[in-house]
Amino acid sequence: MIERHEGRQQIVCDTCPASFAHTYADADFRIMIDDAKAKGWRISQAKTEANPRDTSDLFGKAPTVAGKAKVQPYTHKCPACCAKPQQQGRLT
Ligand SMILES: [Zn+2]
């Protein structure tokens, strides 16, 4: 996810509390993504099959729905989580 505070933004892992070491201004969003990827983070577009009529291509962001949690169209994974197998809730 992307956390914002005081005009800065920071990438935080979706599946653990890890966060990317640096914060960036809103205008530097693309740079932040590129830097994080270079450090082994995986940022990828989430599948939005539930919403085939997504208007993000037209308006640049997903429509907000009142009363519902805003869906983030991207998933963010830190290098440690990328290295883990995709099994959850199972101990081997
Ligand atoms: Zn993680």
PDB file of the backbone (N, CA, C, O) and the ligand in Angstrom, with CONECT records:
HET     ZN  A 101       1
ATOM      1  N   MET A   1       0.851  -1.190   0.000  1.00  0.00           N
ATOM      2  CA  MET A   1       0.000   0.000   0.000  1.00  0.00           C
ATOM      3  C   MET A   1       0.885   1.238   0.000  1.00  0.00           C
ATOM      4  O   MET A   1       2.089   1.148   0.238  1.00  0.00           O
ATOM      5  N   ILE A   2       0.295   2.372  -0.263  1.00  0.00           N
ATOM      6  CA  ILE A   2       1.025   3.634  -0.192  1.00  0.00           C
ATOM      7  C   ILE A   2       0.538   4.396   1.029  1.00  0.00           C
ATOM      8  O   ILE A   2      -0.656   4.662   1.169  1.00  0.00           O
ATOM      9  N   GLU A   3       1.453   4.743   1.898  1.00  0.00           N
ATOM     10  CA  GLU A   3       1.087   5.538   3.060  1.00  0.00           C
ATOM     11  C   GLU A   3       1.472   6.978   2.796  1.00  0.00           C
ATOM     12  O   GLU A   3       2.538   7.264   2.251  1.00  0.00           O
ATOM     13  N   ARG A   4       0.580   7.886   3.195  1.00  0.00           N
ATOM     14  CA  ARG A   4       0.870   9.305   2.988  1.00  0.00           C
ATOM     15  C   ARG A   4       0.872  10.021   4.333  1.00  0.00           C
ATOM     16  O   ARG A   4      -0.008   9.817   5.169  1.00  0.00           O
ATOM     17  N   HIS A   5       1.872  10.854   4.515  1.00  0.00           N
ATOM     18  CA  HIS A   5       1.881  11.687   5.707  1.00  0.00           C
ATOM     19  C   HIS A   5       2.656  12.957   5.431  1.00  0.00           C
ATOM     20  O   HIS A   5       3.790  12.921   4.955  1.00  0.00           O
ATOM     21  N   GLU A   6       2.035  14.066   5.733  1.00  0.00           N
ATOM     22  CA  GLU A   6       2.651  15.389   5.592  1.00  0.00           C
ATOM     23  C   GLU A   6       3.231  15.609   4.211  1.00  0.00           C
ATOM     24  O   GLU A   6       4.354  16.095   4.076  1.00  0.00           O
ATOM     25  N   GLY A   7       2.484  15.258   3.197  1.00  0.00           N
ATOM     26  CA  GLY A   7       2.896  15.542   1.834  1.00  0.00           C
ATOM     27  C   GLY A   7       3.920  14.574   1.272  1.00  0.00           C
ATOM     28  O   GLY A   7       4.343  14.707   0.123  1.00  0.00           O
ATOM     29  N   ARG A   8       4.319  13.602   2.080  1.00  0.00           N
ATOM     30  CA  ARG A   8       5.259  12.592   1.607  1.00  0.00           C
ATOM     31  C   ARG A   8       4.535  11.263   1.485  1.00  0.00           C
ATOM     32  O   ARG A   8       3.528  11.027   2.152  1.00  0.00           O
ATOM     33  N   GLN A   9       5.049  10.412   0.643  1.00  0.00           N
ATOM     34  CA  GLN A   9       4.440   9.099   0.509  1.00  0.00           C
ATOM     35  C   GLN A   9       5.519   8.031   0.614  1.00  0.00           C
ATOM     36  O   GLN A   9       6.691   8.265   0.320  1.00  0.00           O
ATOM     37  N   GLN A  10       5.086   6.861   1.038  1.00  0.00           N
ATOM     38  CA  GLN A  10       6.025   5.772   1.291  1.00  0.00           C
ATOM     39  C   GLN A  10       5.337   4.461   0.952  1.00  0.00           C
ATOM     40  O   GLN A  10       4.155   4.270   1.239  1.00  0.00           O
ATOM     41  N   ILE A  11       6.089   3.570   0.341  1.00  0.00           N
ATOM     42  CA  ILE A  11       5.544   2.256   0.014  1.00  0.00           C
ATOM     43  C   ILE A  11       5.634   1.363   1.246  1.00  0.00           C
ATOM     44  O   ILE A  11       6.682   1.272   1.885  1.00  0.00           O
ATOM     45  N   VAL A  12       4.536   0.711   1.569  1.00  0.00           N
ATOM     46  CA  VAL A  12       4.503  -0.228   2.688  1.00  0.00           C
ATOM     47  C   VAL A  12       4.045  -1.570   2.140  1.00  0.00           C
ATOM     48  O   VAL A  12       3.132  -1.641   1.317  1.00  0.00           O
ATOM     49  N   CYS A  13       4.688  -2.628   2.604  1.00  0.00           N
ATOM     50  CA  CYS A  13       4.348  -3.964   2.134  1.00  0.00           C
ATOM     51  C   CYS A  13       2.891  -4.299   2.474  1.00  0.00           C
ATOM     52  O   CYS A  13       2.402  -3.953   3.549  1.00  0.00           O
ATOM     53  N   ASP A  14       2.211  -4.967   1.554  1.00  0.00           N
ATOM     54  CA  ASP A  14       0.816  -5.338   1.781  1.00  0.00           C
ATOM     55  C   ASP A  14       0.679  -6.505   2.757  1.00  0.00           C
ATOM     56  O   ASP A  14      -0.375  -6.676   3.370  1.00  0.00           O
ATOM     57  N   THR A  15       1.713  -7.295   2.904  1.00  0.00           N
ATOM     58  CA  THR A  15       1.563  -8.528   3.672  1.00  0.00           C
ATOM     59  C   THR A  15       2.420  -8.588   4.927  1.00  0.00           C
ATOM     60  O   THR A  15       2.332  -9.560   5.678  1.00  0.00           O
ATOM     61  N   CYS A  16       3.240  -7.582   5.173  1.00  0.00           N
ATOM     62  CA  CYS A  16       3.986  -7.510   6.433  1.00  0.00           C
ATOM     63  C   CYS A  16       4.215  -6.031   6.737  1.00  0.00           C
ATOM     64  O   CYS A  16       3.949  -5.176   5.893  1.00  0.00           O
ATOM     65  N   PRO A  17       4.712  -5.724   7.953  1.00  0.00           N
ATOM     66  CA  PRO A  17       4.833  -4.295   8.331  1.00  0.00           C
ATOM     67  C   PRO A  17       6.011  -3.567   7.694  1.00  0.00           C
ATOM     68  O   PRO A  17       6.232  -2.393   7.995  1.00  0.00           O
ATOM     69  N   ALA A  18       6.768  -4.221   6.832  1.00  0.00           N
ATOM     70  CA  ALA A  18       7.939  -3.573   6.255  1.00  0.00           C
ATOM     71  C   ALA A  18       7.545  -2.383   5.385  1.00  0.00           C
ATOM     72  O   ALA A  18       6.517  -2.397   4.707  1.00  0.00           O
ATOM     73  N   SER A  19       8.391  -1.355   5.424  1.00  0.00           N
ATOM     74  CA  SER A  19       8.156  -0.209   4.547  1.00  0.00           C
ATOM     75  C   SER A  19       9.448   0.125   3.818  1.00  0.00           C
ATOM     76  O   SER A  19      10.546  -0.150   4.301  1.00  0.00           O
ATOM     77  N   PHE A  20       9.289   0.725   2.642  1.00  0.00           N
ATOM     78  CA  PHE A  20      10.458   1.135   1.877  1.00  0.00           C
ATOM     79  C   PHE A  20      11.196   2.230   2.639  1.00  0.00           C
ATOM     80  O   PHE A  20      10.568   3.067   3.288  1.00  0.00           O
ATOM     81  N   ALA A  21      12.520   2.227   2.563  1.00  0.00           N
ATOM     82  CA  ALA A  21      13.335   3.056   3.449  1.00  0.00           C
ATOM     83  C   ALA A  21      13.180   4.555   3.197  1.00  0.00           C
ATOM     84  O   ALA A  21      13.497   5.359   4.074  1.00  0.00           O
ATOM     85  N   HIS A  22      12.703   4.941   2.025  1.00  0.00           N
ATOM     86  CA  HIS A  22      12.671   6.357   1.686  1.00  0.00           C
ATOM     87  C   HIS A  22      11.239   6.843   1.486  1.00  0.00           C
ATOM     88  O   HIS A  22      10.346   6.078   1.121  1.00  0.00           O
ATOM     89  N   THR A  23      11.046   8.138   1.736  1.00  0.00           N
ATOM     90  CA  THR A  23       9.765   8.758   1.426  1.00  0.00           C
ATOM     91  C   THR A  23       9.954   9.704   0.241  1.00  0.00           C
ATOM     92  O   THR A  23      11.051  10.205  -0.004  1.00  0.00           O
ATOM     93  N   TYR A  24       8.871   9.934  -0.481  1.00  0.00           N
ATOM     94  CA  TYR A  24       8.942  10.736  -1.705  1.00  0.00           C
ATOM     95  C   TYR A  24       7.792  11.727  -1.741  1.00  0.00           C
ATOM     96  O   TYR A  24       6.741  11.510  -1.138  1.00  0.00           O
ATOM     97  N   ALA A  25       8.013  12.818  -2.458  1.00  0.00           N
ATOM     98  CA  ALA A  25       6.939  13.769  -2.689  1.00  0.00           C
ATOM     99  C   ALA A  25       5.928  13.156  -3.666  1.00  0.00           C
ATOM    100  O   ALA A  25       6.262  12.254  -4.435  1.00  0.00           O
ATOM    101  N   ASP A  26       4.707  13.652  -3.623  1.00  0.00           N
ATOM    102  CA  ASP A  26       3.669  13.120  -4.505  1.00  0.00           C
ATOM    103  C   ASP A  26       4.087  13.146  -5.971  1.00  0.00           C
ATOM    104  O   ASP A  26       3.778  12.226  -6.729  1.00  0.00           O
ATOM    105  N   ALA A  27       4.791  14.203  -6.366  1.00  0.00           N
ATOM    106  CA  ALA A  27       5.190  14.350  -7.768  1.00  0.00           C
ATOM    107  C   ALA A  27       6.201  13.303  -8.189  1.00  0.00           C
ATOM    108  O   ALA A  27       6.398  13.059  -9.380  1.00  0.00           O
ATOM    109  N   ASP A  28       6.850  12.676  -7.194  1.00  0.00           N
ATOM    110  CA  ASP A  28       7.898  11.703  -7.498  1.00  0.00           C
ATOM    111  C   ASP A  28       7.402  10.267  -7.405  1.00  0.00           C
ATOM    112  O   ASP A  28       8.184   9.344  -7.177  1.00  0.00           O
ATOM    113  N   PHE A  29       6.104  10.088  -7.582  1.00  0.00           N
ATOM    114  CA  PHE A  29       5.516   8.759  -7.444  1.00  0.00           C
ATOM    115  C   PHE A  29       6.205   7.732  -8.339  1.00  0.00           C
ATOM    116  O   PHE A  29       6.555   6.639  -7.892  1.00  0.00           O
ATOM    117  N   ARG A  30       6.395   8.097  -9.613  1.00  0.00           N
ATOM    118  CA  ARG A  30       7.017   7.150 -10.559  1.00  0.00           C
ATOM    119  C   ARG A  30       8.438   6.792 -10.112  1.00  0.00           C
ATOM    120  O   ARG A  30       8.862   5.641 -10.214  1.00  0.00           O
ATOM    121  N   ILE A  31       9.156   7.789  -9.621  1.00  0.00           N
ATOM    122  CA  ILE A  31      10.533   7.564  -9.162  1.00  0.00           C
ATOM    123  C   ILE A  31      10.520   6.606  -7.981  1.00  0.00           C
ATOM    124  O   ILE A  31      11.346   5.698  -7.889  1.00  0.00           O
ATOM    125  N   MET A  32       9.570   6.823  -7.080  1.00  0.00           N
ATOM    126  CA  MET A  32       9.457   5.941  -5.913  1.00  0.00           C
ATOM    127  C   MET A  32       9.234   4.497  -6.345  1.00  0.00           C
ATOM    128  O   MET A  32       9.873   3.583  -5.824  1.00  0.00           O
ATOM    129  N   ILE A  33       8.335   4.296  -7.288  1.00  0.00           N
ATOM    130  CA  ILE A  33       8.044   2.943  -7.759  1.00  0.00           C
ATOM    131  C   ILE A  33       9.288   2.328  -8.397  1.00  0.00           C
ATOM    132  O   ILE A  33       9.631   1.175  -8.138  1.00  0.00           O
ATOM    133  N   ASP A  34       9.950   3.116  -9.231  1.00  0.00           N
ATOM    134  CA  ASP A  34      11.148   2.592  -9.900  1.00  0.00           C
ATOM    135  C   ASP A  34      12.248   2.254  -8.883  1.00  0.00           C
ATOM    136  O   ASP A  34      12.912   1.224  -9.002  1.00  0.00           O
ATOM    137  N   ASP A  35      12.436   3.126  -7.883  1.00  0.00           N
ATOM    138  CA  ASP A  35      13.448   2.873  -6.859  1.00  0.00           C
ATOM    139  C   ASP A  35      13.126   1.609  -6.074  1.00  0.00           C
ATOM    140  O   ASP A  35      14.002   0.786  -5.806  1.00  0.00           O
ATOM    141  N   ALA A  36      11.866   1.471  -5.714  1.00  0.00           N
ATOM    142  CA  ALA A  36      11.475   0.303  -4.925  1.00  0.00           C
ATOM    143  C   ALA A  36      11.695  -0.978  -5.726  1.00  0.00           C
ATOM    144  O   ALA A  36      12.186  -1.974  -5.193  1.00  0.00           O
ATOM    145  N   LYS A  37      11.331  -0.947  -6.999  1.00  0.00           N
ATOM    146  CA  LYS A  37      11.534  -2.127  -7.853  1.00  0.00           C
ATOM    147  C   LYS A  37      13.012  -2.461  -7.961  1.00  0.00           C
ATOM    148  O   LYS A  37      13.400  -3.630  -7.958  1.00  0.00           O
ATOM    149  N   ALA A  38      13.830  -1.426  -8.056  1.00  0.00           N
ATOM    150  CA  ALA A  38      15.271  -1.643  -8.151  1.00  0.00           C
ATOM    151  C   ALA A  38      15.827  -2.295  -6.891  1.00  0.00           C
ATOM    152  O   ALA A  38      16.856  -2.971  -6.938  1.00  0.00           O
ATOM    153  N   LYS A  39      15.139  -2.091  -5.756  1.00  0.00           N
ATOM    154  CA  LYS A  39      15.582  -2.668  -4.491  1.00  0.00           C
ATOM    155  C   LYS A  39      14.928  -4.024  -4.220  1.00  0.00           C
ATOM    156  O   LYS A  39      15.055  -4.574  -3.125  1.00  0.00           O
ATOM    157  N   GLY A  40      14.239  -4.549  -5.206  1.00  0.00           N
ATOM    158  CA  GLY A  40      13.694  -5.889  -5.035  1.00  0.00           C
ATOM    159  C   GLY A  40      12.224  -5.935  -4.641  1.00  0.00           C
ATOM    160  O   GLY A  40      11.668  -7.017  -4.453  1.00  0.00           O
ATOM    161  N   TRP A  41      11.588  -4.769  -4.513  1.00  0.00           N
ATOM    162  CA  TRP A  41      10.153  -4.745  -4.231  1.00  0.00           C
ATOM    163  C   TRP A  41       9.393  -5.133  -5.481  1.00  0.00           C
ATOM    164  O   TRP A  41       9.857  -4.913  -6.600  1.00  0.00           O
ATOM    165  N   ARG A  42       8.242  -5.703  -5.284  1.00  0.00           N
ATOM    166  CA  ARG A  42       7.403  -6.050  -6.422  1.00  0.00           C
ATOM    167  C   ARG A  42       6.110  -5.241  -6.332  1.00  0.00           C
ATOM    168  O   ARG A  42       5.305  -5.417  -5.417  1.00  0.00           O
ATOM    169  N   ILE A  43       5.938  -4.358  -7.297  1.00  0.00           N
ATOM    170  CA  ILE A  43       4.714  -3.570  -7.374  1.00  0.00           C
ATOM    171  C   ILE A  43       4.017  -3.948  -8.663  1.00  0.00           C
ATOM    172  O   ILE A  43       4.546  -3.725  -9.752  1.00  0.00           O
ATOM    173  N   SER A  44       2.840  -4.517  -8.542  1.00  0.00           N
ATOM    174  CA  SER A  44       2.167  -4.973  -9.743  1.00  0.00           C
ATOM    175  C   SER A  44       0.691  -4.616  -9.674  1.00  0.00           C
ATOM    176  O   SER A  44       0.118  -4.461  -8.595  1.00  0.00           O
ATOM    177  N   GLN A  45       0.102  -4.492 -10.830  1.00  0.00           N
ATOM    178  CA  GLN A  45      -1.297  -4.125 -10.908  1.00  0.00           C
ATOM    179  C   GLN A  45      -2.150  -5.309 -10.482  1.00  0.00           C
ATOM    180  O   GLN A  45      -2.001  -6.421 -10.988  1.00  0.00           O
ATOM    181  N   ALA A  46      -3.037  -5.048  -9.550  1.00  0.00           N
ATOM    182  CA  ALA A  46      -3.911  -6.110  -9.069  1.00  0.00           C
ATOM    183  C   ALA A  46      -4.950  -6.442 -10.130  1.00  0.00           C
ATOM    184  O   ALA A  46      -5.358  -5.598 -10.927  1.00  0.00           O
ATOM    185  N   LYS A  47      -5.357  -7.689 -10.107  1.00  0.00           N
ATOM    186  CA  LYS A  47      -6.419  -8.100 -11.029  1.00  0.00           C
ATOM    187  C   LYS A  47      -7.737  -7.465 -10.581  1.00  0.00           C
ATOM    188  O   LYS A  47      -8.135  -7.579  -9.422  1.00  0.00           O
ATOM    189  N   THR A  48      -8.388  -6.812 -11.499  1.00  0.00           N
ATOM    190  CA  THR A  48      -9.644  -6.155 -11.138  1.00  0.00           C
ATOM    191  C   THR A  48     -10.781  -6.759 -11.945  1.00  0.00           C
ATOM    192  O   THR A  48     -11.543  -6.055 -12.608  1.00  0.00           O
ATOM    193  N   GLU A  49     -10.876  -8.075 -11.871  1.00  0.00           N
ATOM    194  CA  GLU A  49     -11.923  -8.758 -12.632  1.00  0.00           C
ATOM    195  C   GLU A  49     -13.316  -8.428 -12.124  1.00  0.00           C
ATOM    196  O   GLU A  49     -14.301  -8.513 -12.857  1.00  0.00           O
ATOM    197  N   ALA A  50     -13.376  -8.047 -10.840  1.00  0.00           N
ATOM    198  CA  ALA A  50     -14.685  -7.713 -10.268  1.00  0.00           C
ATOM    199  C   ALA A  50     -15.226  -6.411 -10.849  1.00  0.00           C
ATOM    200  O   ALA A  50     -16.410  -6.103 -10.712  1.00  0.00           O
ATOM    201  N   ASN A  51     -14.364  -5.667 -11.487  1.00  0.00           N
ATOM    202  CA  ASN A  51     -14.788  -4.364 -12.002  1.00  0.00           C
ATOM    203  C   ASN A  51     -14.329  -4.193 -13.452  1.00  0.00           C
ATOM    204  O   ASN A  51     -13.419  -3.409 -13.719  1.00  0.00           O
ATOM    205  N   PRO A  52     -14.943  -4.911 -14.383  1.00  0.00           N
ATOM    206  CA  PRO A  52     -14.489  -4.876 -15.780  1.00  0.00           C
ATOM    207  C   PRO A  52     -14.698  -3.505 -16.423  1.00  0.00           C
ATOM    208  O   PRO A  52     -14.047  -3.183 -17.417  1.00  0.00           O
ATOM    209  N   ARG A  53     -15.597  -2.701 -15.868  1.00  0.00           N
ATOM    210  CA  ARG A  53     -15.842  -1.384 -16.449  1.00  0.00           C
ATOM    211  C   ARG A  53     -15.054  -0.316 -15.704  1.00  0.00           C
ATOM    212  O   ARG A  53     -15.541   0.789 -15.468  1.00  0.00           O
ATOM    213  N   ASP A  54     -13.838  -0.666 -15.342  1.00  0.00           N
ATOM    214  CA  ASP A  54     -12.969   0.271 -14.643  1.00  0.00           C
ATOM    215  C   ASP A  54     -12.761   1.521 -15.495  1.00  0.00           C
ATOM    216  O   ASP A  54     -12.440   1.434 -16.680  1.00  0.00           O
ATOM    217  N   THR A  55     -12.946   2.668 -14.879  1.00  0.00           N
ATOM    218  CA  THR A  55     -12.808   3.927 -15.622  1.00  0.00           C
ATOM    219  C   THR A  55     -11.433   4.558 -15.437  1.00  0.00           C
ATOM    220  O   THR A  55     -11.219   5.710 -15.814  1.00  0.00           O
ATOM    221  N   SER A  56     -10.500   3.801 -14.856  1.00  0.00           N
ATOM    222  CA  SER A  56      -9.215   4.425 -14.540  1.00  0.00           C
ATOM    223  C   SER A  56      -8.470   4.871 -15.792  1.00  0.00           C
ATOM    224  O   SER A  56      -7.678   5.812 -15.743  1.00  0.00           O
ATOM    225  N   ASP A  57      -8.719   4.201 -16.909  1.00  0.00           N
ATOM    226  CA  ASP A  57      -8.068   4.632 -18.144  1.00  0.00           C
ATOM    227  C   ASP A  57      -8.543   6.015 -18.567  1.00  0.00           C
ATOM    228  O   ASP A  57      -7.788   6.799 -19.142  1.00  0.00           O
ATOM    229  N   LEU A  58      -9.797   6.297 -18.275  1.00  0.00           N
ATOM    230  CA  LEU A  58     -10.370   7.572 -18.688  1.00  0.00           C
ATOM    231  C   LEU A  58     -10.038   8.691 -17.718  1.00  0.00           C
ATOM    232  O   LEU A  58      -9.731   9.814 -18.118  1.00  0.00           O
ATOM    233  N   PHE A  59     -10.105   8.357 -16.421  1.00  0.00           N
ATOM    234  CA  PHE A  59     -10.018   9.430 -15.423  1.00  0.00           C
ATOM    235  C   PHE A  59      -8.753   9.378 -14.589  1.00  0.00           C
ATOM    236  O   PHE A  59      -8.523  10.258 -13.759  1.00  0.00           O
ATOM    237  N   GLY A  60      -7.926   8.360 -14.798  1.00  0.00           N
ATOM    238  CA  GLY A  60      -6.660   8.310 -14.118  1.00  0.00           C
ATOM    239  C   GLY A  60      -6.714   7.721 -12.721  1.00  0.00           C
ATOM    240  O   GLY A  60      -5.664   7.475 -12.127  1.00  0.00           O
ATOM    241  N   LYS A  61      -7.891   7.489 -12.180  1.00  0.00           N
ATOM    242  CA  LYS A  61      -7.968   6.819 -10.889  1.00  0.00           C
ATOM    243  C   LYS A  61      -9.303   6.105 -10.781  1.00  0.00           C
ATOM    244  O   LYS A  61     -10.268   6.427 -11.473  1.00  0.00           O
ATOM    245  N   ALA A  62      -9.324   5.133  -9.898  1.00  0.00           N
ATOM    246  CA  ALA A  62     -10.536   4.348  -9.743  1.00  0.00           C
ATOM    247  C   ALA A  62     -11.635   5.200  -9.122  1.00  0.00           C
ATOM    248  O   ALA A  62     -11.358   6.059  -8.285  1.00  0.00           O
ATOM    249  N   PRO A  63     -12.866   4.969  -9.522  1.00  0.00           N
ATOM    250  CA  PRO A  63     -13.964   5.704  -8.902  1.00  0.00           C
ATOM    251  C   PRO A  63     -14.095   5.317  -7.434  1.00  0.00           C
ATOM    252  O   PRO A  63     -13.917   4.153  -7.076  1.00  0.00           O
ATOM    253  N   THR A  64     -14.398   6.267  -6.608  1.00  0.00           N
ATOM    254  CA  THR A  64     -14.562   5.984  -5.196  1.00  0.00           C
ATOM    255  C   THR A  64     -16.019   5.664  -4.911  1.00  0.00           C
ATOM    256  O   THR A  64     -16.927   6.278  -5.473  1.00  0.00           O
ATOM    257  N   VAL A  65     -16.223   4.722  -4.054  1.00  0.00           N
ATOM    258  CA  VAL A  65     -17.569   4.327  -3.693  1.00  0.00           C
ATOM    259  C   VAL A  65     -17.801   4.684  -2.234  1.00  0.00           C
ATOM    260  O   VAL A  65     -17.071   4.227  -1.355  1.00  0.00           O
ATOM    261  N   ALA A  66     -18.807   5.491  -1.978  1.00  0.00           N
ATOM    262  CA  ALA A  66     -19.077   5.922  -0.610  1.00  0.00           C
ATOM    263  C   ALA A  66     -19.389   4.722   0.271  1.00  0.00           C
ATOM    264  O   ALA A  66     -20.128   3.820  -0.123  1.00  0.00           O
ATOM    265  N   GLY A  67     -18.819   4.723   1.458  1.00  0.00           N
ATOM    266  CA  GLY A  67     -19.138   3.672   2.421  1.00  0.00           C
ATOM    267  C   GLY A  67     -18.332   2.410   2.236  1.00  0.00           C
ATOM    268  O   GLY A  67     -18.475   1.467   3.014  1.00  0.00           O
ATOM    269  N   LYS A  68     -17.491   2.372   1.228  1.00  0.00           N
ATOM    270  CA  LYS A  68     -16.663   1.186   1.005  1.00  0.00           C
ATOM    271  C   LYS A  68     -15.200   1.552   1.101  1.00  0.00           C
ATOM    272  O   LYS A  68     -14.794   2.670   0.784  1.00  0.00           O
ATOM    273  N   ALA A  69     -14.428   0.597   1.538  1.00  0.00           N
ATOM    274  CA  ALA A  69     -12.988   0.817   1.570  1.00  0.00           C
ATOM    275  C   ALA A  69     -12.495   1.012   0.146  1.00  0.00           C
ATOM    276  O   ALA A  69     -12.914   0.310  -0.774  1.00  0.00           O
ATOM    277  N   LYS A  70     -11.605   1.968  -0.019  1.00  0.00           N
ATOM    278  CA  LYS A  70     -11.081   2.239  -1.348  1.00  0.00           C
ATOM    279  C   LYS A  70     -10.173   1.091  -1.779  1.00  0.00           C
ATOM    280  O   LYS A  70      -9.277   0.683  -1.040  1.00  0.00           O
ATOM    281  N   VAL A  71     -10.409   0.591  -2.949  1.00  0.00           N
ATOM    282  CA  VAL A  71      -9.595  -0.507  -3.455  1.00  0.00           C
ATOM    283  C   VAL A  71      -8.327   0.054  -4.074  1.00  0.00           C
ATOM    284  O   VAL A  71      -8.373   0.927  -4.941  1.00  0.00           O
ATOM    285  N   GLN A  72      -7.208  -0.454  -3.620  1.00  0.00           N
ATOM    286  CA  GLN A  72      -5.958  -0.025  -4.216  1.00  0.00           C
ATOM    287  C   GLN A  72      -5.666  -0.926  -5.410  1.00  0.00           C
ATOM    288  O   GLN A  72      -5.612  -2.147  -5.267  1.00  0.00           O
ATOM    289  N   PRO A  73      -5.481  -0.338  -6.576  1.00  0.00           N
ATOM    290  CA  PRO A  73      -5.336  -1.140  -7.787  1.00  0.00           C
ATOM    291  C   PRO A  73      -3.980  -1.814  -7.916  1.00  0.00           C
ATOM    292  O   PRO A  73      -3.765  -2.590  -8.847  1.00  0.00           O
ATOM    293  N   TYR A  74      -3.081  -1.539  -7.018  1.00  0.00           N
ATOM    294  CA  TYR A  74      -1.763  -2.150  -7.097  1.00  0.00           C
ATOM    295  C   TYR A  74      -1.439  -2.934  -5.824  1.00  0.00           C
ATOM    296  O   TYR A  74      -1.880  -2.590  -4.728  1.00  0.00           O
ATOM    297  N   THR A  75      -0.658  -3.993  -6.003  1.00  0.00           N
ATOM    298  CA  THR A  75      -0.166  -4.719  -4.849  1.00  0.00           C
ATOM    299  C   THR A  75       1.304  -4.386  -4.642  1.00  0.00           C
ATOM    300  O   THR A  75       2.036  -4.146  -5.603  1.00  0.00           O
ATOM    301  N   HIS A  76       1.730  -4.373  -3.389  1.00  0.00           N
ATOM    302  CA  HIS A  76       3.090  -3.984  -3.048  1.00  0.00           C
ATOM    303  C   HIS A  76       3.675  -5.046  -2.137  1.00  0.00           C
ATOM    304  O   HIS A  76       3.111  -5.366  -1.091  1.00  0.00           O
ATOM    305  N   LYS A  77       4.806  -5.585  -2.542  1.00  0.00           N
ATOM    306  CA  LYS A  77       5.429  -6.645  -1.760  1.00  0.00           C
ATOM    307  C   LYS A  77       6.889  -6.322  -1.531  1.00  0.00           C
ATOM    308  O   LYS A  77       7.610  -5.957  -2.460  1.00  0.00           O
ATOM    309  N   CYS A  78       7.325  -6.459  -0.274  1.00  0.00           N
ATOM    310  CA  CYS A  78       8.738  -6.211   0.027  1.00  0.00           C
ATOM    311  C   CYS A  78       9.575  -7.409  -0.444  1.00  0.00           C
ATOM    312  O   CYS A  78       9.036  -8.483  -0.708  1.00  0.00           O
ATOM    313  N   PRO A  79      10.888  -7.214  -0.546  1.00  0.00           N
ATOM    314  CA  PRO A  79      11.748  -8.309  -1.038  1.00  0.00           C
ATOM    315  C   PRO A  79      11.605  -9.576  -0.210  1.00  0.00           C
ATOM    316  O   PRO A  79      11.628 -10.676  -0.763  1.00  0.00           O
ATOM    317  N   ALA A  80      11.455  -9.443   1.121  1.00  0.00           N
ATOM    318  CA  ALA A  80      11.339 -10.627   1.977  1.00  0.00           C
ATOM    319  C   ALA A  80      10.084 -11.422   1.628  1.00  0.00           C
ATOM    320  O   ALA A  80      10.121 -12.651   1.569  1.00  0.00           O
ATOM    321  N   CYS A  81       8.979 -10.724   1.398  1.00  0.00           N
ATOM    322  CA  CYS A  81       7.733 -11.415   1.074  1.00  0.00           C
ATOM    323  C   CYS A  81       7.797 -12.002  -0.344  1.00  0.00           C
ATOM    324  O   CYS A  81       7.210 -13.052  -0.607  1.00  0.00           O
ATOM    325  N   CYS A  82       8.497 -11.339  -1.237  1.00  0.00           N
ATOM    326  CA  CYS A  82       8.659 -11.885  -2.587  1.00  0.00           C
ATOM    327  C   CYS A  82       9.412 -13.213  -2.542  1.00  0.00           C
ATOM    328  O   CYS A  82       9.179 -14.104  -3.359  1.00  0.00           O
ATOM    329  N   ALA A  83      10.318 -13.327  -1.573  1.00  0.00           N
ATOM    330  CA  ALA A  83      11.144 -14.526  -1.483  1.00  0.00           C
ATOM    331  C   ALA A  83      10.389 -15.694  -0.856  1.00  0.00           C
ATOM    332  O   ALA A  83      10.777 -16.853  -1.003  1.00  0.00           O
ATOM    333  N   LYS A  84       9.296 -15.363  -0.150  1.00  0.00           N
ATOM    334  CA  LYS A  84       8.528 -16.430   0.491  1.00  0.00           C
ATOM    335  C   LYS A  84       7.656 -17.148  -0.525  1.00  0.00           C
ATOM    336  O   LYS A  84       7.208 -16.545  -1.500  1.00  0.00           O
ATOM    337  N   PRO A  85       7.414 -18.434  -0.299  1.00  0.00           N
ATOM    338  CA  PRO A  85       6.457 -19.119  -1.148  1.00  0.00           C
ATOM    339  C   PRO A  85       5.045 -18.569  -0.914  1.00  0.00           C
ATOM    340  O   PRO A  85       4.738 -18.043   0.156  1.00  0.00           O
ATOM    341  N   GLN A  86       4.217 -18.701  -1.914  1.00  0.00           N
ATOM    342  CA  GLN A  86       2.881 -18.106  -1.856  1.00  0.00           C
ATOM    343  C   GLN A  86       1.894 -18.942  -1.061  1.00  0.00           C
ATOM    344  O   GLN A  86       0.766 -19.168  -1.499  1.00  0.00           O
ATOM    345  N   GLN A  87       2.326 -19.403   0.119  1.00  0.00           N
ATOM    346  CA  GLN A  87       1.418 -20.184   0.948  1.00  0.00           C
ATOM    347  C   GLN A  87       1.101 -19.396   2.188  1.00  0.00           C
ATOM    348  O   GLN A  87       1.999 -18.858   2.834  1.00  0.00           O
ATOM    349  N   GLN A  88      -0.156 -19.321   2.524  1.00  0.00           N
ATOM    350  CA  GLN A  88      -0.548 -18.595   3.708  1.00  0.00           C
ATOM    351  C   GLN A  88      -1.403 -19.487   4.591  1.00  0.00           C
ATOM    352  O   GLN A  88      -2.238 -20.248   4.102  1.00  0.00           O
ATOM    353  N   GLY A  89      -1.190 -19.386   5.882  1.00  0.00           N
ATOM    354  CA  GLY A  89      -1.998 -20.150   6.823  1.00  0.00           C
ATOM    355  C   GLY A  89      -1.635 -21.611   6.862  1.00  0.00           C
ATOM    356  O   GLY A  89      -2.412 -22.437   7.341  1.00  0.00           O
ATOM    357  N   ARG A  90      -0.462 -21.938   6.362  1.00  0.00           N
ATOM    358  CA  ARG A  90      -0.037 -23.331   6.371  1.00  0.00           C
ATOM    359  C   ARG A  90       1.392 -23.438   6.832  1.00  0.00           C
ATOM    360  O   ARG A  90       2.275 -22.756   6.312  1.00  0.00           O
ATOM    361  N   LEU A  91       1.621 -24.280   7.796  1.00  0.00           N
ATOM    362  CA  LEU A  91       2.996 -24.511   8.224  1.00  0.00           C
ATOM    363  C   LEU A  91       3.450 -25.849   7.654  1.00  0.00           C
ATOM    364  O   LEU A  91       2.723 -26.842   7.672  1.00  0.00           O
ATOM    365  N   THR A  92       4.666 -25.836   7.153  1.00  0.00           N
ATOM    366  CA  THR A  92       5.154 -27.089   6.580  1.00  0.00           C
ATOM    367  C   THR A  92       6.200 -27.700   7.483  1.00  0.00           C
ATOM    368  O   THR A  92       6.736 -28.764   7.175  1.00  0.00           O
TER     369      THR A  92
HETATM  370 ZN    ZN A 101       6.615  -7.889   3.266  1.00  0.00          ZN2+
END
